[in-house]
Amino acid sequence: MPNAPTNLFWDSCVFGALLYDEIDVYDLASIEQYLKEAKDGRHKIYTSSIIFAEIADSKIKKTGIGSIGDLINDFIGSTVPIDPSVNIMTLAGRLKDIKYRKGESKNRHLGTGDAIMLATCLYLEDAMGVKADFFHTFDNGKGPKKEVPLLSYHEWCEGLSGEKDQLAQRVCSLKRQQPIHPAPPLPLGPPSTAT
């Protein structure tokens, strides 16, 4: 009997790294390997349908892919975009309403897209009964915005209490990590000429 697929949740920046062909910055081979394995039934990749608004088709550099819609259609059944419902958006609003703090840095907020992604991942378990084994993202706060980074989210939850702390702890319990494949394929070098 085959193993159940690993449930992955991808932030839009994972799709963006692949489609914008950011090979100098990110491990695109791992992303491609996850997609290939998803097509083979080893993973199911969930995301929010806001990727269709966050990924600019005009910036796609990856050859052979015309749009984010083309990519999702190529992996239909392996990738599952979830539309933001009223419940997801309400949860995202609650996440954005938290005033995050880390040391002397106070009153940081989640970006809207990040809040929707996290809320969708939590909703996936609450409403659909699917727990994400991993939440893949590259978001570690290196951009120009002063928003709470997703990879180090847990570091920004100082001083929270009550319902806000409970909600933040649910996010902290998500296994947030970069999509670095644990078993990358061995590189194949040129054929040996030795006899």
C-alpha positions in Angstrom: 0.0 0.0 0.0 1.5 3.4 -1.0 2.3 6.0 1.7 -0.1 8.9 2.1 1.2 12.0 0.4 3.0 14.7 2.4 0.8 17.8 2.7 2.8 20.9 1.8 1.6 24.5 2.0 3.4 26.9 -0.3 3.6 30.6 0.2 3.4 32.6 -3.0 7.1 33.5 -2.9 7.9 29.8 -3.5 6.0 29.9 -6.8 7.5 33.3 -7.5 11.1 32.0 -7.1 10.5 29.3 -9.6 8.5 31.3 -12.1 10.8 34.4 -11.9 13.7 31.9 -12.4 15.6 33.2 -9.3 18.2 30.5 -9.5 21.0 32.7 -8.1 19.0 33.3 -4.9 16.9 30.2 -4.2 17.2 26.4 -4.5 15.0 26.0 -7.6 16.1 22.3 -8.0 14.3 21.5 -4.7 11.1 23.3 -5.8 11.2 21.5 -9.1 11.8 18.2 -7.3 8.8 18.8 -5.0 6.6 19.5 -8.0 7.7 16.4 -9.8 7.1 14.3 -6.7 3.7 15.9 -6.3 2.8 14.9 -9.8 3.9 11.4 -8.9 1.5 11.4 -5.9 4.2 11.8 -3.1 3.1 15.3 -2.1 0.0 17.4 -2.2 0.7 21.1 -2.5 -1.8 23.6 -1.0 -1.8 27.3 -1.4 -4.1 30.3 -1.3 -5.6 31.4 -4.7 -4.2 34.9 -3.9 -1.1 33.6 -5.8 -3.0 34.5 -9.0 -2.9 38.2 -7.8 0.6 38.1 -6.3 2.5 36.5 -9.1 2.9 38.9 -12.1 2.7 36.9 -15.3 4.7 39.7 -17.1 7.7 39.0 -14.8 7.8 35.2 -15.5 11.2 34.2 -16.9 11.0 30.4 -16.5 10.9 29.0 -20.1 7.9 26.9 -21.0 5.5 28.5 -18.5 3.3 31.4 -19.6 1.4 32.1 -16.4 0.9 31.0 -12.8 -2.4 29.5 -14.1 -0.5 27.4 -16.6 1.7 26.0 -13.8 -1.2 25.2 -11.6 -3.0 23.6 -14.5 0.1 21.5 -15.4 0.0 20.1 -11.8 -3.8 19.9 -11.4 -4.7 17.5 -8.7 -1.2 17.9 -7.2 -1.6 21.6 -6.4 -4.7 22.8 -4.6 -5.4 26.6 -4.5 -7.9 27.5 -1.8 -10.1 30.5 -2.3 -10.2 33.0 0.6 -13.6 32.6 2.2 -15.1 34.9 4.8 -13.8 32.7 7.5 -10.2 32.8 6.1 -10.3 36.5 5.7 -11.7 37.0 9.2 -8.9 34.9 10.6 -6.4 36.8 8.5 -7.7 40.0 9.9 -7.3 38.7 13.4 -3.7 37.8 12.6 -3.0 41.3 11.2 -4.6 42.9 14.3 -1.9 41.4 16.5 0.8 43.9 17.6 3.9 41.8 17.3 7.0 42.5 19.3 10.6 41.3 19.5 12.8 43.0 22.0 12.7 46.8 21.5 11.0 46.5 18.2 7.3 46.9 18.8 4.0 47.1 16.9 5.0 45.2 13.8 2.2 43.7 11.8 1.8 40.9 9.3 1.4 41.8 5.7 -2.0 41.2 4.2 -0.8 38.5 1.8 1.2 36.7 4.6 -1.8 36.9 6.9 -4.1 35.3 4.2 -1.5 32.6 3.6 -1.2 31.7 7.3 -5.0 31.9 7.8 -5.5 29.6 4.8 -3.1 27.0 6.1 -4.9 27.1 9.5 -8.2 26.8 7.7 -6.9 23.8 5.8 -6.7 21.9 9.1 -9.8 23.4 10.8 -12.3 23.1 7.9 -10.8 20.5 5.6 -9.2 18.2 8.1 -5.8 18.4 6.4 -2.7 19.2 8.5 0.1 20.7 6.6 3.3 18.8 7.3 5.3 21.8 6.2 4.6 25.4 5.4 7.2 26.4 2.8 8.3 30.0 2.4 11.4 32.1 1.8 10.0 35.0 3.8 12.5 35.9 6.5 12.0 39.7 6.5 14.8 40.7 4.1 12.6 43.0 2.1 12.1 46.8 2.5 8.8 46.5 4.5 8.9 46.3 8.2 6.5 43.3 8.5 6.7 40.2 10.6 8.7 37.6 8.7 7.1 34.1 8.4 10.2 32.0 9.0 11.0 33.7 12.3 7.4 34.5 13.2 7.9 32.8 16.6 10.5 35.4 17.6 7.9 38.2 17.2 5.4 36.9 19.7 6.8 38.4 22.9 4.3 39.7 25.5 1.1 38.3 23.8 -1.7 37.0 26.0 -5.2 35.6 25.8 -6.8 34.9 22.4 -4.0 36.7 20.5 -1.4 34.5 22.1 -3.4 31.4 21.4 -3.8 32.4 17.7 -0.1 33.2 17.4 0.8 29.9 19.0 -1.2 28.1 16.3 0.9 29.8 13.7 4.1 29.0 15.7 3.1 25.3 15.6 3.2 25.3 11.8 6.5 23.8 10.6 7.6 26.8 8.7 10.8 26.3 6.6 12.4 26.9 3.3 11.5 24.4 0.6 14.9 22.7 0.6 14.3 19.1 -0.4 15.8 16.6 2.2 16.9 14.2 -0.5 18.1 16.1 -3.5 19.0 14.1 -6.5 22.7 13.4 -7.1 24.2 15.6 -9.8 25.0 13.6 -12.9 28.3 14.6 -14.3 29.6 13.9 -17.8 29.9 10.3 -18.7 33.3 8.8 -17.8 35.7 8.2 -20.7 37.8 5.7 -18.7 37.8 2.2 -20.0 
